[in-house]
């Protein structure tokens, strides 16, 4: 099935991302500990994350040209997080360092038996954007704008700029934030976490919840959700389109950032002119490859590795 819109050509960047970055402290445990126990950890690593930032890093790894706008604190974590984006080749001209603020952090406990994780996070309120502080003109520099909706009024301002410039608006939303109803009609592609449709609508049935989300959006908007080891699901033009997850090569080590990786793969396919079904397959494949490694970005594939994986050729350990 074809997308109901075309991405513009001749832009400075293939994709621009506005939203969260984070520094994750990942703790790999033999199993999730029970209360009031002591358990020796297997491994501990520091890794860069954040929904919008990681999606841009994933697209850059796949060979596209990307830019990121967001705020870091002036602490050591902020310096680390910004350096990872620069090293990945993501343009960071619109990044701001907020003096005295602390970069968003997360402590993530990973169960070594299955790679599933529990996240404890904190975000300094000084990193938030008001609508007036949104990066003007940023969306017009990309063929697609990708948001995570943590500051909905600012995201709406950027999305309005995207609409005026003909830029496609994509969003990854996992929770309910003040101002979200005004943002939803400005989104062309909303593929959320599996929990978000229920949180927004109060409907437990996944497909019925997606239909209710769709009713709050524009006429041509695509809605969908990532489903972890069950793959992903999209509703468009009266049809549900499902894609199965891929087995993780060598077994799943960590699911942190799998949704961000999915968005990178899905948007990569769209920007390459693929139809929706192929984009779902690419999203699921990139997510599976990400789960090989600890952290949101270490396992992200380059394009040759992705297509070798899809064709069943080559080693992807």
C-alpha positions as CSV (number, residue, x, y, z in Angstrom):
1,X,0.0,0.0,0.0
2,X,1.3,3.5,-0.9
3,X,1.7,6.4,1.5
4,X,-1.0,9.1,1.0
5,X,1.7,11.8,0.7
6,X,5.0,12.4,-0.9
7,X,8.2,13.5,0.8
8,X,9.7,16.6,-0.7
9,X,13.0,16.5,-2.5
10,X,16.0,18.8,-2.7
11,X,16.2,19.4,1.1
12,X,19.4,19.9,3.1
13,X,18.6,16.8,5.2
14,X,16.7,13.6,4.7
15,X,15.3,13.7,8.2
16,X,15.4,16.2,11.1
17,X,14.5,15.2,14.7
18,X,13.3,17.4,17.5
19,X,12.9,15.9,21.0
20,X,14.6,14.0,23.7
21,X,18.1,12.9,24.2
22,X,19.3,11.0,27.2
23,X,22.3,9.2,28.7
24,X,21.5,5.7,29.8
25,X,23.2,3.7,32.5
26,X,22.5,0.1,31.6
27,X,22.8,-2.7,34.3
28,X,22.7,-6.3,33.0
29,X,21.5,-8.7,35.7
30,X,21.2,-12.5,35.7
31,X,17.5,-11.9,36.4
32,X,15.5,-9.0,37.7
33,X,16.2,-8.8,41.5
34,X,13.6,-9.3,44.1
35,X,13.0,-6.8,46.9
36,X,15.6,-6.7,49.7
37,X,18.3,-8.8,48.0
38,X,21.8,-8.3,46.8
39,X,22.7,-9.6,43.3
40,X,26.0,-9.3,41.5
41,X,25.6,-7.6,38.1
42,X,26.9,-9.1,34.9
43,X,27.8,-5.9,33.0
44,X,27.4,-2.1,33.3
45,X,27.7,0.4,30.4
46,X,27.0,4.0,29.8
47,X,25.2,4.6,26.5
48,X,23.5,7.5,24.7
49,X,19.7,7.3,24.1
50,X,16.6,9.4,23.7
51,X,13.8,8.8,21.2
52,X,14.4,11.5,18.6
53,X,18.2,11.6,19.0
54,X,18.5,7.8,18.6
55,X,16.2,7.7,15.5
56,X,18.4,10.3,13.8
57,X,21.5,8.3,14.7
58,X,19.9,5.2,13.2
59,X,19.0,7.0,10.0
60,X,22.5,8.4,9.7
61,X,24.0,4.9,10.2
62,X,21.8,3.7,7.3
63,X,23.4,6.3,5.1
64,X,20.9,9.2,5.2
65,X,21.7,12.8,6.2
66,X,20.1,13.9,9.4
67,X,20.0,16.8,11.9
68,X,18.9,16.9,15.6
69,X,17.5,19.8,17.7
70,X,17.2,19.4,21.4
71,X,18.7,20.4,24.8
72,X,21.5,18.9,26.8
73,X,22.6,19.9,30.3
74,X,26.0,21.4,30.8
75,X,27.2,18.4,32.8
76,X,29.5,15.5,31.9
77,X,26.6,13.5,30.6
78,X,25.6,16.3,28.3
79,X,29.1,16.5,26.8
80,X,29.0,12.7,26.3
81,X,25.6,12.7,24.7
82,X,26.4,15.5,22.3
83,X,29.7,13.9,21.4
84,X,28.0,10.7,20.4
85,X,25.7,12.5,17.9
86,X,28.7,14.4,16.4
87,X,30.6,11.2,16.1
88,X,27.7,9.5,14.4
89,X,27.6,12.3,11.8
90,X,24.3,13.9,12.9
91,X,24.2,17.6,12.4
92,X,23.8,19.3,15.8
93,X,23.8,23.0,14.8
94,X,20.4,23.5,16.6
95,X,21.4,21.8,19.8
96,X,21.4,23.9,23.0
97,X,23.5,23.4,26.1
98,X,21.6,24.7,29.1
99,X,24.0,26.0,31.7
100,X,23.5,24.5,35.1
101,X,21.0,21.9,34.0
102,X,21.4,18.2,34.2
103,X,21.1,16.0,31.1
104,X,18.2,13.5,31.2
105,X,19.4,10.2,32.6
106,X,18.0,6.8,32.9
107,X,19.1,3.8,34.9
108,X,18.0,0.7,33.0
109,X,18.0,-2.8,34.6
110,X,18.1,-5.5,32.0
111,X,17.2,-9.1,32.6
112,X,19.8,-11.3,30.8
113,X,17.4,-14.1,30.3
114,X,15.3,-12.2,27.7
115,X,16.7,-8.7,27.3
116,X,13.6,-7.0,28.7
117,X,14.3,-4.0,30.8
118,X,12.9,-1.7,33.6
119,X,13.7,2.0,33.3
120,X,14.1,4.6,36.0
121,X,14.5,8.1,34.6
122,X,14.8,11.8,35.4
123,X,14.5,14.9,33.3
124,X,15.5,18.3,34.4
125,X,12.6,20.8,33.8
126,X,15.1,23.3,32.5
127,X,15.5,21.2,29.4
128,X,11.8,21.7,28.4
129,X,10.9,23.9,25.5
130,X,8.0,26.4,25.5
131,X,6.3,27.0,22.2
132,X,8.1,30.3,21.8
133,X,11.5,28.5,22.2
134,X,10.9,25.9,19.5
135,X,13.6,26.0,16.8
136,X,12.2,28.2,14.0
137,X,12.8,27.1,10.5
138,X,14.2,23.7,11.5
139,X,11.5,21.5,10.0
140,X,11.8,23.1,6.6
141,X,15.4,21.8,6.3
142,X,14.3,18.1,6.2
143,X,12.1,15.9,4.0
144,X,10.6,14.4,7.2
145,X,10.4,15.7,10.7
146,X,10.4,13.2,13.6
147,X,9.1,14.1,17.0
148,X,8.6,12.4,20.4
149,X,6.0,14.9,21.8
150,X,7.5,15.4,25.2
151,X,6.9,19.2,24.9
152,X,3.7,19.2,22.9
153,X,3.3,23.0,22.5
154,X,6.9,23.3,21.1
155,X,6.4,20.2,19.0
156,X,3.2,21.7,17.6
157,X,5.0,24.9,16.7
158,X,7.7,22.8,14.8
159,X,5.1,20.6,13.2
160,X,3.2,23.7,12.0
161,X,6.4,24.9,10.3
162,X,6.8,21.4,8.8
163,X,3.2,21.6,7.4
164,X,3.9,25.0,5.9
165,X,7.0,23.7,4.2
166,X,5.5,20.4,2.9
167,X,7.7,18.4,5.3
168,X,6.2,15.0,6.4
169,X,5.6,14.9,10.2
170,X,6.4,11.6,12.0
171,X,5.9,11.0,15.7
172,X,6.8,8.4,18.4
173,X,4.6,8.9,21.5
174,X,4.6,6.8,24.6
175,X,2.7,8.8,27.1
176,X,0.1,11.6,27.6
177,X,1.4,15.1,27.9
178,X,-0.3,18.5,28.3
179,X,-1.1,20.0,25.0
180,X,-1.1,16.7,23.1
181,X,-4.6,17.1,21.5
182,X,-3.4,20.2,19.6
183,X,-0.4,18.3,18.3
184,X,-2.1,15.1,17.1
185,X,-3.9,16.6,14.0
186,X,-0.5,17.9,12.7
187,X,1.0,14.4,12.6
188,X,1.2,12.4,9.3
189,X,2.6,9.2,10.7
190,X,2.1,8.2,14.3
191,X,3.6,4.9,15.3
192,X,3.5,4.8,19.1
193,X,4.4,2.4,21.8
194,X,1.8,-0.4,22.4
195,X,0.7,1.3,25.6
196,X,0.0,4.7,24.2
197,X,-3.3,4.1,22.4
198,X,-4.8,2.6,25.6
199,X,-3.5,5.4,27.7
200,X,-5.0,8.0,25.3
201,X,-8.4,6.4,24.7
202,X,-9.0,4.1,27.6
203,X,-9.7,1.2,25.2
204,X,-7.9,-2.1,25.9
205,X,-8.4,-3.7,22.5
206,X,-5.4,-2.8,20.4
207,X,-7.2,-2.4,17.1
208,X,-10.1,-0.6,18.5
209,X,-7.8,1.8,20.3
210,X,-5.9,2.5,17.1
211,X,-9.2,3.4,15.4
212,X,-10.0,5.8,18.2
213,X,-6.6,7.4,17.9
214,X,-7.1,7.8,14.2
215,X,-10.3,9.7,14.8
216,X,-8.3,12.4,16.6
217,X,-5.9,12.9,13.7
218,X,-6.0,14.2,10.1
219,X,-7.8,12.4,7.3
220,X,-4.7,11.0,5.6
221,X,-2.7,10.2,8.8
222,X,-1.3,6.7,9.4
223,X,-1.6,5.3,12.9
224,X,0.2,2.3,14.3
225,X,2.0,0.8,17.2
226,X,5.1,-1.3,17.9
227,X,4.4,-4.5,19.6
228,X,7.8,-5.8,20.8
229,X,8.3,-9.4,20.0
230,X,5.0,-9.4,18.1
231,X,6.2,-6.9,15.5
232,X,4.2,-3.9,14.5
233,X,0.7,-2.9,13.4
234,X,-0.6,0.0,11.2
235,X,-4.1,1.1,10.4
236,X,-4.5,3.0,7.1
237,X,-7.4,3.4,4.5
238,X,-9.6,1.1,6.4
239,X,-7.1,-1.7,6.7
240,X,-4.8,-3.1,9.4
241,X,-1.3,-4.0,8.1
242,X,0.7,-6.2,10.4
243,X,4.4,-7.2,10.4
244,X,6.1,-9.9,12.4
245,X,9.2,-9.3,14.4
246,X,12.5,-10.9,13.4
247,X,14.5,-13.2,15.6
248,X,17.4,-11.3,17.1
249,X,20.7,-12.7,15.8
250,X,22.4,-14.5,18.7
251,X,19.5,-13.8,21.0
252,X,18.1,-10.6,22.5
253,X,20.5,-8.9,24.8
254,X,18.6,-5.6,25.4
255,X,15.4,-4.1,24.1
256,X,16.3,-0.5,25.1
257,X,15.8,1.7,22.1
258,X,14.1,-0.9,19.9
259,X,11.2,1.4,19.2
260,X,13.6,4.2,18.2
261,X,15.4,1.7,15.9
262,X,12.0,0.7,14.4
263,X,11.3,4.3,13.5
264,X,14.7,4.7,11.9
265,X,14.1,1.6,9.7
266,X,10.5,2.6,8.8
267,X,11.4,6.2,7.9
268,X,14.4,4.9,5.9
269,X,12.1,2.8,3.8
270,X,9.6,5.7,3.3
271,X,12.5,8.1,2.3
272,X,13.7,5.4,-0.2
273,X,10.2,5.3,-1.8
274,X,9.1,2.0,-0.4
275,X,5.5,1.1,0.2
276,X,4.1,0.8,3.8
277,X,4.5,-3.0,4.0
278,X,8.1,-2.8,3.1
279,X,8.7,0.0,5.5
280,X,7.2,-2.1,8.3
281,X,9.6,-4.9,7.4
282,X,12.6,-2.6,7.5
283,X,11.5,-1.2,10.8
284,X,11.2,-4.6,12.4
285,X,14.6,-5.7,10.9
286,X,16.4,-2.6,12.3
287,X,14.8,-3.1,15.7
288,X,15.9,-6.8,15.8
289,X,19.5,-5.9,14.9
290,X,19.6,-3.2,17.5
291,X,18.6,-5.8,20.2
292,X,21.9,-7.7,19.6
293,X,23.8,-5.2,21.8
294,X,23.4,-3.3,25.1
295,X,22.2,0.3,24.7
296,X,20.0,2.1,22.2
297,X,22.5,2.6,19.5
298,X,25.4,0.1,19.6
299,X,23.6,-2.5,17.5
300,X,22.1,-0.1,14.9
301,X,23.0,-1.5,11.4
302,X,24.5,0.2,8.3
303,X,22.5,-0.4,5.1
304,X,24.6,-3.2,3.7
305,X,24.3,-5.2,7.0
306,X,20.5,-4.5,7.1
307,X,20.0,-5.9,3.6
308,X,22.3,-8.9,4.2
309,X,20.2,-9.7,7.2
310,X,16.9,-9.4,5.2
311,X,18.3,-11.6,2.4
312,X,19.5,-14.2,4.9
313,X,23.2,-13.6,3.9
314,X,26.1,-12.6,6.0
315,X,26.8,-12.9,9.7
316,X,25.2,-10.3,12.0
317,X,26.5,-11.4,15.4
